[in-house]
């Protein structure tokens, strides 16, 4: 829902990047990734435990994908094949074309 998405966005901005889950406008789990919004400055084992925790939280909420956060991350990775979400809109990476959002 919109309120939880806004809450997650605010939490990620406050952490300087990362992952977060909001339920009923409360952050129930998060993983700060303050280095370029992609990497942690914490020890590897701590990050792994945190990632395991947030993944379990997502599964408890009904997410069925094995690595939901990696799946989301690859949606915008423009160098990976198929359709990607970019600041220019949807891009067909295989054919180097912007995809129309509406049919004529």
N, C-alpha and C positions, 0 to 999 in steps of 0.2 A: 504494500500500500504506500501511498505517497508520503505519509508522515514518517514511516519507518525508513523509507529511502532517504528522506531528508535528514533524519537522525544519523543514519550510517554515513552519509556524506559529511556531515559536521564532525562526526567522530574521526573519520579518516583524515580530514583536514587538520583537526587538533593534534593527531598523532604524527602528522607530517607524512602520511602515506600508510598504507597497510590494508587490513581486512577487518570487517566488523559485521556483526549480526545484531539487528534490532528487533525486538518483539514488544509490541504495545508501547512503542516510543522509548524503550529502554535498551541500552546496549547490554546484551547478555554474554557476548564473547567478542574478543578482538585479538588481532595480531599486529602490533606496531611494526612498520617497515619504513623507518625514517630516512634511510639513505636512498635518495632519488625516488622515494616512494615504492621501492622495489626490494630493498635489502635491509637486513637488521644489523644492529651493532651489538647484539647480544650473543652469548655463546651458542654454538650449534645445537647442543642438547636442549637448551632452554627454548630455542626457536622451534625445534622439532616437537617438543611437548605442547607448545602453544598452538602449532599448526594442527597437531592431532586433536587437541581440545576443540578448536573451532570447527574442524571437520566433523567431529562427533556431534557437536551442537547442531550443525546444518543437517546431518542425517536424522537427528531426533525431531527436527522440524519438518521432515518429509522429503528432503533432498535425496534423490536416488542415484545421482552421478557419483562415481568413485572419488574423483578429485575436482569438486565443484569450483574451487577457486582457480585452479589451472585452466579449467574449461573457459571460465569467464575471461581470464587473462589472454587466452589465445584468440578470443573474438576480435580483438583489436590489433593483433600482431599482423601488420600489413605484409610481411614477407612470407607468411605461411599461406598455403594455397586455399582457394575457394573464396567465399564471401566473407568480408571483414567489415567491422564497424570502424569508421575513421572520422576525423573532424570534417571531412568533405562529404560524409554520408556513407552509404553502403558501397563497397568497392569489390568488383569481381577481379580478384588478384590474378587469376589464370589468364584473363583476357585484357588486363589493365584498363578497365572501364568502370566508370561510376554507374551504379545500378539505379534505374528509375524506381521511385517508391510507389508510383501510381501508374496504372494502365490507362492508355488513351481510350 
